[in-house]
Amino acid sequence: MDVRWVLHLDMDAFFASVEQLTRPTLRGRPVLVGGLGGRGVVAGASYEARVHGARSAMPMHQARRLVGAPAVVLPPRGVVYGLASRRVFDTVRSLVPVLEQLSFDEAFGEPQELAGASADEVTAFCERLRGRVLEETGLVASVGAGSGKQIAKIASGLAKPDGIRVVRRDEERRLLDGLPVRKLWGIGPVAEEKLHRLGIETIGQLAALSEPEVADILGVAVGLALHRLAKGVDDRPVAERAEAKQISAESTFPADLITLDQVREAVGPIAEHAHRRLVKDGRGARTVTVKLKKSDMSTLTRSATLPSATTDAATLAATARRLLVDPVEIGPIRLVGVGFSGLSEVRQESLFPDLELVEDDPATRPVLPPSVSEAAAVAPAWQVGDDVAHPEWGHGWIQGAGHGVMTVRFETRSTGPGSARTFPHDLPEIVRANPVDSLDWPEYVGALAQVESP
């Protein structure tokens, strides 16, 4: 008798859902989370935005065009997603003690109490798990279950949004065979293209190949492992994952970069890619490292350390840019990489990120404009999405800013849709607030502080 049941829990549209949870006015509206600049990329899209074709990793300008005027575009708040994720998985662990957490919003589990259980019993357990998460956090999860990680992950995708899909043993083969080959864990665009050129479109067609044929197409080690998964053989254990010590991204260019402007232009998308991984990981970074590989294959690295860990994309990207070296000085550059280390959970973002850079090299230290003294730094201009507080109205967020005024919506998770007020942009009563206060979980945050205090 098959006794194993693996679960895959995946939070629905996590980043956008957290925004809608903490900013109740946004519930039911198409929300896009991501970079706001010209090269910004969507980190998360609510289901209301997805019906228009918007999705993660899409250029923000394209997503905004698809959604149109109703789109609400917000910068990521990694500190809030990190805390929400922690509470979600603390809640899940109360029922599933061992979790293999893949990111902010998804994890595998293999509850011992489900060994030998029927599909109906597994469904009931998944309902209880989802209900506990919703009750504790206000967030919605979809859960898939099957004989291994591959089937469980596919099942959770089929369960979305807001559902459960338990794949019985007698339907696994039928489910796998009809799916596009790209659905198989480990098949990326390159492998997909190779298979498509040979007329292999589905997982079933891949499973029907012989082992020598698969090894010839995809390589021995990778090909045979994928072949086993395609045939429904997946005995990989569920185990706690060790946290990464560094998160990075790099790119090799078809033509060497020979000017500082070229390197500066190249580092932007690379830093953004690394930042998306950082946000997904759920921690902030304190150290930024830039890697430059020259045309002679020698490598130069430079690092800078911030006063505290942050998930602020602008701060991290600006630090990376300050570390760049002119190719005129060192020679043509063929590869650029950006890495983030000194990773830790972030409780509050920097309030003055542009003025808090501590560099390893004096040549990379920021130069403050004459109008800004180090003794009396001026806060950056208000931006849409900033968390603020007012002594009378409480916690809120900037809905709009410009032309000397700002509109603040005062609300948190527990208030319901709040009222909006417009103020002069320099009103001293409006101060920056800790973004995690929008979750309004004082007891949970207090308990964490007690556990983590030395």
Summary of the structure (lengths in Angstrom):
residues: 454
radius of gyration: 24.1
end to end distance: 49.1
largest distance: 75.7
contacts: 1471
relative contact order: 0.11
helix: 39%
strand: 25%
